[in-house]
Amino acid sequence: MVLNDIICNYEGISIKVINSMTNAKLFVDGKLLDQWNSFNAPIFKSLVLKVVNVPFKSGAKTIQVYCKSGLFSVKLMVCVDDEHIGGEKI
């Protein structure tokens, strides 16, 4: 069961994050580059996915995905070099 499905583009590169009950996956241009497996989402903002040296037009950058759970929800925030580009700002 998918809880969150975030798709965003940054400098022409597609970034997709899929979050289910037991894991989160980070795809860059359709390729799975990082995965996080856990039955417990963090209650504080935590870095759960990260890919370094992604070749963007403006140079190599890092993609980060942060996660934070609430009582009945899980929030995801996608960043490139700490700049929010998708998902909920947490």
N, C-alpha and C positions, 0 to 999 in steps of 0.2 A: 504494500500500500504506500503510494507516494504522498508525502505530506507537503513538500515544497518542490517546485520546479521553477528555477530561475534561469532565464536566458537573457544575456546582454551582449552587446558588441562594443569593442573598444579598439579603435584604430583599424577597423576592418576584420578583426579576429573575433570569432564567436566563442563566448564563454557560457557554459551551461553547468548548473549545479542541480543535482537531484538528491533530495533528502527523503528517506523512508523511515520506518520505525526503528530499523537497526543499523543504518549506515547513511553516509553521504558520499557522493561521487562528484568529482570535478572533471569536466570535459573541456578541452580547448580544441577548437576546430574539429569536433567529433571524436577526438582521441581521449580515452580515459588516462589522466595523468596523475591523479591522486584519489585515495579512498580512505575513509575513516569509518571504522566499525565499532559501534558501542550501543548498548541497550539504554544507556543513560545519557541524555543530553545535558551539557553543563548549565547550571543555573546562573552563572556569571558569564559575561562576554569572554569567549575563548576562541583562539585560533584552532580550527579543526582541519583545514585543508590549505596546502601551500604548494605553489610551483614557482621555481626561480628560473631566471634567464629565458623568459618567453620573448621571442623576437618580434617586438612591435615596430611600427614604422619609425618611432622616435628613439628606438634603442631597446636593449634588453631590460625587462621589468619583471617584478614579482607579483603574482596573483595570490591573494589571500582570501579565505572564506572564514568568517567568524560566525559562531553559533551562540545562542542564548535561549534557554527554555523558560517558559512561564508555567502557570498552573495547568493550562490546557493547550498550549501552543509552543511551537518552536520557531524562532526567528533566525534568518540567515542574512548576512551582509557580505556582499562581494566587493572587494577592493583591488585596485592595481596600484602598487607602491603606496599603500595606505590611503588612496583616494577612493571614496565610495562611488561605485558605478552601478550597483544593482542590489535588489533585495531591500529589506528594511534597514534603516539606519539604527544601529544599536550601540 
